[in-house]
Amino acid sequence: MENKSFLAVDLGATSGRVICGTIENGKLTMDDLHKFPNGIISIHGNYHWNLFELYSHIKEGLTVAARKGIKPVSIGVDTWGVDIAFLGEDGSFMGMPYAYRNYTTKENTEQFLSEFPLEELYGKTGIQTLDFNTVFQLYALKKRNSSQLKAAKDILFMPDAISYLLTGKKVTEYTIASTSEMLDPNTKEFDPKILEFLGVEREKFPGKVIMPGQIIGTLTKELAQETGLGEIPVVAVAGHDTGSAVVAVPASNKHFAYLSSGTWSLMGLELPEPVINETSRIANITNEGGVDGTIRFLKNITGMWILEQCKKEWDIEKAYSYEELIAMALEAKPFAFLFNPDNEAFGNPASMTKAIVEVCKASGQGAPETVGQFVRAIFDSLALRYKQVFEALKSFAPYDIATLHVIGGGSRNSFLNQLTANATGVTVVAGPAEATAIGNMMLQAKAAGLFADIQQIRDFVCDSVDLKSFTPQDGEVWNAAYVKFLTYSKGL
């Protein structure tokens, strides 16, 4: 296989990167060209993303690639889901995009569902109801009589907005659009009744929904010259970061579940068709778009967000490393304090530690006091929540699940991976940590003709990265802890 390089623009809710992947001698090597922070900005009580700062960092990453003499085949962009940007008649962005953390209260969702029944919404989209889904964001903006919404000529999902900045071309990519709770997973088009209810014309979402692998355009002449890269093609990968990450699951067959572990955790199955019925609706399991016509049948779980927010508070007095936090957790008593990580109290509180204390006290447990107790409570609760969702997914799987693949940054956390294996009772295979960027690059490589299908990509990834397995331990202890956890956790 001829050496080929691909650039992945991988944007997460807390950080971003431009990374180069080179397929060389049948292996993948990666080079982080530019890492940069990303974060929510609070302005007049609203939360936003600084889109232009992100663009500036991306330009820097592309410039670094040119300085290093890298001549990429293409560039791909992935981001978090649901959030959108508005373009005016002249093609300019209308302010900074709202961040999904702006929409973490149930009042807006409940009002929407009082007018548009949940059963009908789920039946049309198969998407789990989360207060910050695009459909509810648009409803909130409609209620506010938003000037942006009324005046916008185009609405772009975040990866499509970045691709527009790079190429000047407007598209609507399938995997990211599927997170909106407005897309029909069978027709792979926006549902007209939902759009009519919102008062949003279909024409505001540019063009026909496109599939991963299509070329969006090339870098604009100005950007090509400014970065020194030339007019490189930008390929629509799986624009939703989880969609790209699932491509990089190093599974040898289809009998697996995955856990994309980071600020958010997403646990799911890869299925050939959507599962939309009353049971899946009650379980609030989603049917998001995958690659090659697959469905990502998954559940969103609040992941490392809780620990990240606690760490920000602790860092004011002492900056602990994650290794130090885990060491303190190991010294703390297991299962002393348990809670559902998806409790709405943890959405975006002013103080995460106070939110944990209040939730624990409200359930009659007392509350953690030391840093180690907090961290242990977070990890124990996450692992048991993973078990709860895993058990639900097993009931839908058309096969026995032999392995849980943990991918993303959380795959580096051996402590949590072992707890997850203990809780779920199945072997956990951890890695790759860079699953999203790898999946992004591999889809570009497939578009370039280097791979025939996804299984070929997964075999290649398995041969290219180091993986670590965790075998379940202490089954009876964890089963007893799960019973305790369920008393503090309300449903799925």
Buried (B, 14 or more C-beta within 10 A) or exposed (E): EEEBBBBBBBBBBBBBBBBBBBBEEEEBEBBBBBEBEBEBEEEEEEBBBBBEBBBEBBBBBBBBBBEEEBEBBBBBBBBBBBBBBBBBEEEEBBBBBBBBBBBBBEEBBEBBBEEBEBEEBBEBBBBBBBBBBBBBBBBBBBEEEBEBBEEBBBBBBBBBBBBBBBBBBBBBBBBBBBBBBBBBBEEBBBBEEBBEBBEBEEEBBBEEBBBBBEBBBBBBEEBBEBBEBBEBBBBBBBBBBBBBBBBBBBBEEBBBBBBBBBBBBBBBBBBEEBBBEEEBBEBBBBBBBBBBEBBBBBBBBBBBBBBBBBBEEBEEEEEBEBEBBBBBBEEBEBBBBBBBBBBBBBBBBEEBBEBBBBBBEEBEBEBBEEBBBBBBBBBBBBBBBBBBBBEBBBEBBEEEBEBBBBBBBBBBBEBBBBBBBBBBBBBBBBBBBBBBBBBBBBBBBBBBEBBEEBBEBBBBBBEBBEBEEBEBEBEEEBEEBBEBBBEBBEEB
